[in-house]
Amino acid sequence: MEKALVADLATSGAKGTALGFYSIVTGIGPFPASLLTGWLWQTFGAETSFYLNGIIAVFASVLLFIILPSKKGELIH
């Protein structure tokens, strides 16, 4: 579904570039995220790690809701 969303949001001439950028982000992004989570876990404990990741997830979902264009005033399903 994520790739379909990226393809839908990209212009017709930039679909390949958008999908390539998406692949780079989803391929490289987990590495620093895992390092940060591991460091937080060892330094401050599991609760801090889970709380921060939860806050980031909520923030990302709010950003997606705000940024993504809705079609005919409906929510994107």
Backbone atoms as SQL, in Angstrom:
CREATE TABLE atoms (id INTEGER PRIMARY KEY, chain TEXT, resi INTEGER, resn TEXT, atom TEXT, x REAL, y REAL, z REAL);
INSERT INTO atoms VALUES
  (1, 'A', 1, 'MET', 'N', 0.808, -1.159, 0.000),
  (2, 'A', 1, 'MET', 'CA', 0.000, 0.000, 0.000),
  (3, 'A', 1, 'MET', 'C', 0.873, 1.252, 0.000),
  (4, 'A', 2, 'GLU', 'N', 1.991, 1.187, 0.665),
  (5, 'A', 2, 'GLU', 'CA', 2.844, 2.379, 0.712),
  (6, 'A', 2, 'GLU', 'C', 3.383, 2.727, -0.673),
  (7, 'A', 3, 'LYS', 'N', 3.799, 1.721, -1.416),
  (8, 'A', 3, 'LYS', 'CA', 4.312, 1.978, -2.764),
  (9, 'A', 3, 'LYS', 'C', 3.212, 2.518, -3.669),
  (10, 'A', 4, 'ALA', 'N', 2.005, 2.008, -3.521),
  (11, 'A', 4, 'ALA', 'CA', 0.884, 2.507, -4.316),
  (12, 'A', 4, 'ALA', 'C', 0.598, 3.958, -3.963),
  (13, 'A', 5, 'LEU', 'N', 0.687, 4.307, -2.682),
  (14, 'A', 5, 'LEU', 'CA', 0.475, 5.690, -2.270),
  (15, 'A', 5, 'LEU', 'C', 1.543, 6.598, -2.858),
  (16, 'A', 6, 'VAL', 'N', 2.791, 6.161, -2.807),
  (17, 'A', 6, 'VAL', 'CA', 3.886, 6.957, -3.383),
  (18, 'A', 6, 'VAL', 'C', 3.658, 7.145, -4.878),
  (19, 'A', 7, 'ALA', 'N', 3.277, 6.094, -5.576),
  (20, 'A', 7, 'ALA', 'CA', 3.030, 6.187, -7.015),
  (21, 'A', 7, 'ALA', 'C', 1.849, 7.110, -7.319),
  (22, 'A', 8, 'ASP', 'N', 0.817, 7.068, -6.491),
  (23, 'A', 8, 'ASP', 'CA', -0.340, 7.945, -6.702),
  (24, 'A', 8, 'ASP', 'C', -0.001, 9.409, -6.468),
  (25, 'A', 9, 'LEU', 'N', 0.864, 9.683, -5.499),
  (26, 'A', 9, 'LEU', 'CA', 1.209, 11.062, -5.175),
  (27, 'A', 9, 'LEU', 'C', 2.206, 11.672, -6.155),
  (28, 'A', 10, 'ALA', 'N', 2.999, 10.853, -6.816),
  (29, 'A', 10, 'ALA', 'CA', 4.019, 11.355, -7.743),
  (30, 'A', 10, 'ALA', 'C', 3.386, 11.742, -9.077),
  (31, 'A', 11, 'THR', 'N', 4.014, 12.696, -9.738),
  (32, 'A', 11, 'THR', 'CA', 3.560, 13.052, -11.080),
  (33, 'A', 11, 'THR', 'C', 3.922, 11.926, -12.036),
  (34, 'A', 12, 'SER', 'N', 3.281, 11.924, -13.191),
  (35, 'A', 12, 'SER', 'CA', 3.493, 10.807, -14.129),
  (36, 'A', 12, 'SER', 'C', 4.945, 10.684, -14.575),
  (37, 'A', 13, 'GLY', 'N', 5.657, 11.776, -14.677),
  (38, 'A', 13, 'GLY', 'CA', 7.042, 11.728, -15.113),
  (39, 'A', 13, 'GLY', 'C', 8.036, 11.425, -14.014),
  (40, 'A', 14, 'ALA', 'N', 7.576, 11.429, -12.757),
  (41, 'A', 14, 'ALA', 'CA', 8.500, 11.243, -11.643),
  (42, 'A', 14, 'ALA', 'C', 8.173, 10.017, -10.802),
  (43, 'A', 15, 'LYS', 'N', 7.379, 9.112, -11.308),
  (44, 'A', 15, 'LYS', 'CA', 7.001, 7.930, -10.518),
  (45, 'A', 15, 'LYS', 'C', 8.211, 7.061, -10.194),
  (46, 'A', 16, 'GLY', 'N', 9.085, 6.857, -11.156),
  (47, 'A', 16, 'GLY', 'CA', 10.283, 6.047, -10.923),
  (48, 'A', 16, 'GLY', 'C', 11.199, 6.672, -9.889),
  (49, 'A', 17, 'THR', 'N', 11.379, 7.982, -9.987),
  (50, 'A', 17, 'THR', 'CA', 12.216, 8.687, -9.023),
  (51, 'A', 17, 'THR', 'C', 11.605, 8.623, -7.631),
  (52, 'A', 18, 'ALA', 'N', 10.299, 8.810, -7.546),
  (53, 'A', 18, 'ALA', 'CA', 9.625, 8.758, -6.248),
  (54, 'A', 18, 'ALA', 'C', 9.734, 7.372, -5.626),
  (55, 'A', 19, 'LEU', 'N', 9.537, 6.335, -6.425),
  (56, 'A', 19, 'LEU', 'CA', 9.652, 4.973, -5.894),
  (57, 'A', 19, 'LEU', 'C', 11.088, 4.639, -5.512),
  (58, 'A', 20, 'GLY', 'N', 12.052, 5.152, -6.267),
  (59, 'A', 20, 'GLY', 'CA', 13.457, 4.946, -5.919),
  (60, 'A', 20, 'GLY', 'C', 13.819, 5.632, -4.611),
  (61, 'A', 21, 'PHE', 'N', 13.346, 6.867, -4.438),
  (62, 'A', 21, 'PHE', 'CA', 13.599, 7.590, -3.197),
  (63, 'A', 21, 'PHE', 'C', 12.937, 6.875, -2.021),
  (64, 'A', 22, 'TYR', 'N', 11.726, 6.385, -2.233),
  (65, 'A', 22, 'TYR', 'CA', 11.020, 5.626, -1.189),
  (66, 'A', 22, 'TYR', 'C', 11.834, 4.388, -0.797),
  (67, 'A', 23, 'SER', 'N', 12.372, 3.695, -1.787),
  (68, 'A', 23, 'SER', 'CA', 13.158, 2.490, -1.512),
  (69, 'A', 23, 'SER', 'C', 14.433, 2.816, -0.740),
  (70, 'A', 24, 'ILE', 'N', 15.067, 3.926, -1.070),
  (71, 'A', 24, 'ILE', 'CA', 16.279, 4.334, -0.353),
  (72, 'A', 24, 'ILE', 'C', 15.946, 4.638, 1.104),
  (73, 'A', 25, 'VAL', 'N', 14.883, 5.400, 1.318),
  (74, 'A', 25, 'VAL', 'CA', 14.513, 5.783, 2.683),
  (75, 'A', 25, 'VAL', 'C', 14.127, 4.570, 3.514),
  (76, 'A', 26, 'THR', 'N', 13.337, 3.661, 2.940),
  (77, 'A', 26, 'THR', 'CA', 12.917, 2.482, 3.701),
  (78, 'A', 26, 'THR', 'C', 14.043, 1.460, 3.847),
  (79, 'A', 27, 'GLY', 'N', 15.056, 1.554, 3.016),
  (80, 'A', 27, 'GLY', 'CA', 16.188, 0.639, 3.135),
  (81, 'A', 27, 'GLY', 'C', 17.240, 1.122, 4.106),
  (82, 'A', 28, 'ILE', 'N', 17.518, 2.417, 4.086),
  (83, 'A', 28, 'ILE', 'CA', 18.572, 2.987, 4.936),
  (84, 'A', 28, 'ILE', 'C', 18.018, 3.474, 6.270),
  (85, 'A', 29, 'GLY', 'N', 16.786, 3.931, 6.299),
  (86, 'A', 29, 'GLY', 'CA', 16.193, 4.520, 7.495),
  (87, 'A', 29, 'GLY', 'C', 16.176, 3.647, 8.728),
  (88, 'A', 30, 'PRO', 'N', 15.904, 2.358, 8.615),
  (89, 'A', 30, 'PRO', 'CA', 15.862, 1.532, 9.827),
  (90, 'A', 30, 'PRO', 'C', 17.198, 1.415, 10.568),
  (91, 'A', 31, 'PHE', 'N', 18.307, 1.587, 9.876),
  (92, 'A', 31, 'PHE', 'CA', 19.610, 1.441, 10.549),
  (93, 'A', 31, 'PHE', 'C', 19.822, 2.502, 11.627),
  (94, 'A', 32, 'PRO', 'N', 19.741, 3.813, 11.301),
  (95, 'A', 32, 'PRO', 'CA', 19.919, 4.794, 12.383),
  (96, 'A', 32, 'PRO', 'C', 18.788, 4.728, 13.414),
  (97, 'A', 33, 'ALA', 'N', 17.589, 4.353, 12.987),
  (98, 'A', 33, 'ALA', 'CA', 16.485, 4.225, 13.943),
  (99, 'A', 33, 'ALA', 'C', 16.774, 3.108, 14.941),
  (100, 'A', 34, 'SER', 'N', 17.331, 2.014, 14.464),
  (101, 'A', 34, 'SER', 'CA', 17.677, 0.902, 15.351),
  (102, 'A', 34, 'SER', 'C', 18.821, 1.280, 16.299),
  (103, 'A', 35, 'LEU', 'N', 19.779, 2.022, 15.789),
  (104, 'A', 35, 'LEU', 'CA', 20.875, 2.475, 16.650),
  (105, 'A', 35, 'LEU', 'C', 20.359, 3.381, 17.762),
  (106, 'A', 36, 'LEU', 'N', 19.501, 4.329, 17.412),
  (107, 'A', 36, 'LEU', 'CA', 18.943, 5.237, 18.409),
  (108, 'A', 36, 'LEU', 'C', 18.102, 4.474, 19.431),
  (109, 'A', 37, 'THR', 'N', 17.267, 3.560, 18.953),
  (110, 'A', 37, 'THR', 'CA', 16.435, 2.780, 19.863),
  (111, 'A', 37, 'THR', 'C', 17.286, 1.931, 20.803),
  (112, 'A', 38, 'GLY', 'N', 18.321, 1.301, 20.281),
  (113, 'A', 38, 'GLY', 'CA', 19.210, 0.504, 21.123),
  (114, 'A', 38, 'GLY', 'C', 19.936, 1.338, 22.156),
  (115, 'A', 39, 'TRP', 'N', 20.392, 2.512, 21.747),
  (116, 'A', 39, 'TRP', 'CA', 21.078, 3.404, 22.685),
  (117, 'A', 39, 'TRP', 'C', 20.130, 3.869, 23.788),
  (118, 'A', 40, 'LEU', 'N', 18.907, 4.275, 23.398),
  (119, 'A', 40, 'LEU', 'CA', 17.922, 4.692, 24.402),
  (120, 'A', 40, 'LEU', 'C', 17.606, 3.558, 25.367),
  (121, 'A', 41, 'TRP', 'N', 17.475, 2.352, 24.828),
  (122, 'A', 41, 'TRP', 'CA', 17.142, 1.185, 25.653),
  (123, 'A', 41, 'TRP', 'C', 18.244, 0.931, 26.687),
  (124, 'A', 42, 'GLN', 'N', 19.495, 0.959, 26.243),
  (125, 'A', 42, 'GLN', 'CA', 20.608, 0.692, 27.158),
  (126, 'A', 42, 'GLN', 'C', 20.833, 1.821, 28.150),
  (127, 'A', 43, 'THR', 'N', 20.627, 3.059, 27.689),
  (128, 'A', 43, 'THR', 'CA', 20.923, 4.206, 28.534),
  (129, 'A', 43, 'THR', 'C', 19.792, 4.536, 29.495),
  (130, 'A', 44, 'PHE', 'N', 18.558, 4.550, 29.001),
  (131, 'A', 44, 'PHE', 'CA', 17.430, 5.013, 29.808),
  (132, 'A', 44, 'PHE', 'C', 16.397, 3.938, 30.121),
  (133, 'A', 45, 'GLY', 'N', 16.516, 2.779, 29.503),
  (134, 'A', 45, 'GLY', 'CA', 15.581, 1.699, 29.759),
  (135, 'A', 45, 'GLY', 'C', 14.574, 1.514, 28.636),
  (136, 'A', 46, 'ALA', 'N', 13.851, 0.416, 28.717),
  (137, 'A', 46, 'ALA', 'CA', 12.909, 0.043, 27.662),
  (138, 'A', 46, 'ALA', 'C', 11.743, 1.016, 27.555),
  (139, 'A', 47, 'GLU', 'N', 11.264, 1.513, 28.700),
  (140, 'A', 47, 'GLU', 'CA', 10.103, 2.407, 28.668),
  (141, 'A', 47, 'GLU', 'C', 10.368, 3.653, 27.843),
  (142, 'A', 48, 'THR', 'N', 11.517, 4.264, 28.041),
  (143, 'A', 48, 'THR', 'CA', 11.861, 5.472, 27.297),
  (144, 'A', 48, 'THR', 'C', 11.915, 5.191, 25.808),
  (145, 'A', 49, 'SER', 'N', 12.501, 4.070, 25.454),
  (146, 'A', 49, 'SER', 'CA', 12.598, 3.693, 24.047),
  (147, 'A', 49, 'SER', 'C', 11.215, 3.541, 23.420),
  (148, 'A', 50, 'PHE', 'N', 10.325, 2.827, 24.103),
  (149, 'A', 50, 'PHE', 'CA', 8.982, 2.622, 23.577),
  (150, 'A', 50, 'PHE', 'C', 8.187, 3.920, 23.537),
  (151, 'A', 51, 'TYR', 'N', 8.324, 4.750, 24.570),
  (152, 'A', 51, 'TYR', 'CA', 7.603, 6.021, 24.579),
  (153, 'A', 51, 'TYR', 'C', 8.036, 6.918, 23.419),
  (154, 'A', 52, 'LEU', 'N', 9.331, 7.031, 23.211),
  (155, 'A', 52, 'LEU', 'CA', 9.814, 7.891, 22.129),
  (156, 'A', 52, 'LEU', 'C', 9.356, 7.368, 20.771),
  (157, 'A', 53, 'ASN', 'N', 9.452, 6.066, 20.559),
  (158, 'A', 53, 'ASN', 'CA', 8.998, 5.501, 19.287),
  (159, 'A', 53, 'ASN', 'C', 7.496, 5.679, 19.097),
  (160, 'A', 54, 'GLY', 'N', 6.733, 5.579, 20.168),
  (161, 'A', 54, 'GLY', 'CA', 5.296, 5.826, 20.083),
  (162, 'A', 54, 'GLY', 'C', 4.980, 7.271, 19.731),
  (163, 'A', 55, 'ILE', 'N', 5.707, 8.194, 20.339),
  (164, 'A', 55, 'ILE', 'CA', 5.510, 9.612, 20.032),
  (165, 'A', 55, 'ILE', 'C', 5.855, 9.898, 18.577),
  (166, 'A', 56, 'ILE', 'N', 6.938, 9.323, 18.096),
  (167, 'A', 56, 'ILE', 'CA', 7.325, 9.506, 16.696),
  (168, 'A', 56, 'ILE', 'C', 6.263, 8.937, 15.762),
  (169, 'A', 57, 'ALA', 'N', 5.690, 7.789, 16.095),
  (170, 'A', 57, 'ALA', 'CA', 4.650, 7.178, 15.266),
  (171, 'A', 57, 'ALA', 'C', 3.391, 8.043, 15.221),
  (172, 'A', 58, 'VAL', 'N', 2.986, 8.579, 16.353),
  (173, 'A', 58, 'VAL', 'CA', 1.809, 9.456, 16.386),
  (174, 'A', 58, 'VAL', 'C', 2.075, 10.722, 15.581),
  (175, 'A', 59, 'PHE', 'N', 3.242, 11.312, 15.757),
  (176, 'A', 59, 'PHE', 'CA', 3.615, 12.515, 15.020),
  (177, 'A', 59, 'PHE', 'C', 3.610, 12.256, 13.510),
  (178, 'A', 60, 'ALA', 'N', 4.151, 11.118, 13.087),
  (179, 'A', 60, 'ALA', 'CA', 4.184, 10.779, 11.661),
  (180, 'A', 60, 'ALA', 'C', 2.776, 10.579, 11.107),
  (181, 'A', 61, 'SER', 'N', 1.900, 9.950, 11.873),
  (182, 'A', 61, 'SER', 'CA', 0.532, 9.737, 11.379),
  (183, 'A', 61, 'SER', 'C', -0.221, 11.055, 11.279),
  (184, 'A', 62, 'VAL', 'N', -0.002, 11.972, 12.216),
  (185, 'A', 62, 'VAL', 'CA', -0.635, 13.296, 12.131),
  (186, 'A', 62, 'VAL', 'C', -0.105, 14.049, 10.918),
  (187, 'A', 63, 'LEU', 'N', 1.195, 13.982, 10.684),
  (188, 'A', 63, 'LEU', 'CA', 1.767, 14.643, 9.508),
  (189, 'A', 63, 'LEU', 'C', 1.198, 14.079, 8.209),
  (190, 'A', 64, 'LEU', 'N', 1.062, 12.768, 8.133),
  (191, 'A', 64, 'LEU', 'CA', 0.479, 12.163, 6.933),
  (192, 'A', 64, 'LEU', 'C', -0.949, 12.638, 6.717),
  (193, 'A', 65, 'PHE', 'N', -1.712, 12.714, 7.785),
  (194, 'A', 65, 'PHE', 'CA', -3.091, 13.161, 7.682),
  (195, 'A', 65, 'PHE', 'C', -3.163, 14.608, 7.195),
  (196, 'A', 66, 'ILE', 'N', -2.243, 15.439, 7.653),
  (197, 'A', 66, 'ILE', 'CA', -2.235, 16.851, 7.265),
  (198, 'A', 66, 'ILE', 'C', -1.713, 17.033, 5.846),
  (199, 'A', 67, 'ILE', 'N', -0.662, 16.324, 5.497),
  (200, 'A', 67, 'ILE', 'CA', 0.026, 16.540, 4.223),
  (201, 'A', 67, 'ILE', 'C', -0.695, 15.906, 3.047),
  (202, 'A', 68, 'LEU', 'N', -1.220, 14.701, 3.226),
  (203, 'A', 68, 'LEU', 'CA', -1.816, 13.996, 2.098),
  (204, 'A', 68, 'LEU', 'C', -3.085, 14.694, 1.626),
  (205, 'A', 69, 'PRO', 'N', -3.193, 14.872, 0.321),
  (206, 'A', 69, 'PRO', 'CA', -4.413, 15.500, -0.192),
  (207, 'A', 69, 'PRO', 'C', -5.586, 14.526, -0.118),
  (208, 'A', 70, 'SER', 'N', -6.730, 15.049, 0.263),
  (209, 'A', 70, 'SER', 'CA', -7.909, 14.179, 0.289),
  (210, 'A', 70, 'SER', 'C', -8.668, 14.355, -1.015),
  (211, 'A', 71, 'LYS', 'N', -9.336, 13.297, -1.440),
  (212, 'A', 71, 'LYS', 'CA', -10.076, 13.334, -2.689),
  (213, 'A', 71, 'LYS', 'C', -11.525, 13.665, -2.409),
  (214, 'A', 72, 'LYS', 'N', -11.999, 14.779, -2.951),
  (215, 'A', 72, 'LYS', 'CA', -13.376, 15.238, -2.793),
  (216, 'A', 72, 'LYS', 'C', -13.778, 15.390, -1.336),
  (217, 'A', 73, 'GLY', 'N', -12.850, 15.833, -0.510),
  (218, 'A', 73, 'GLY', 'CA', -13.138, 16.097, 0.878),
  (219, 'A', 73, 'GLY', 'C', -13.265, 14.866, 1.751),
  (220, 'A', 74, 'GLU', 'N', -12.978, 13.692, 1.223),
  (221, 'A', 74, 'GLU', 'CA', -13.077, 12.463, 2.007),
  (222, 'A', 74, 'GLU', 'C', -11.718, 12.116, 2.600),
  (223, 'A', 75, 'LEU', 'N', -11.728, 11.360, 3.651),
  (224, 'A', 75, 'LEU', 'CA', -10.475, 10.860, 4.214),
  (225, 'A', 75, 'LEU', 'C', -9.915, 9.789, 3.290),
  (226, 'A', 76, 'ILE', 'N', -8.596, 9.701, 3.261),
  (227, 'A', 76, 'ILE', 'CA', -7.948, 8.672, 2.454),
  (228, 'A', 76, 'ILE', 'C', -8.027, 7.357, 3.220),
  (229, 'A', 77, 'HIS', 'N', -8.477, 6.316, 2.572),
  (230, 'A', 77, 'HIS', 'CA', -8.621, 5.020, 3.221),
  (231, 'A', 77, 'HIS', 'C', -7.398, 4.173, 2.965);
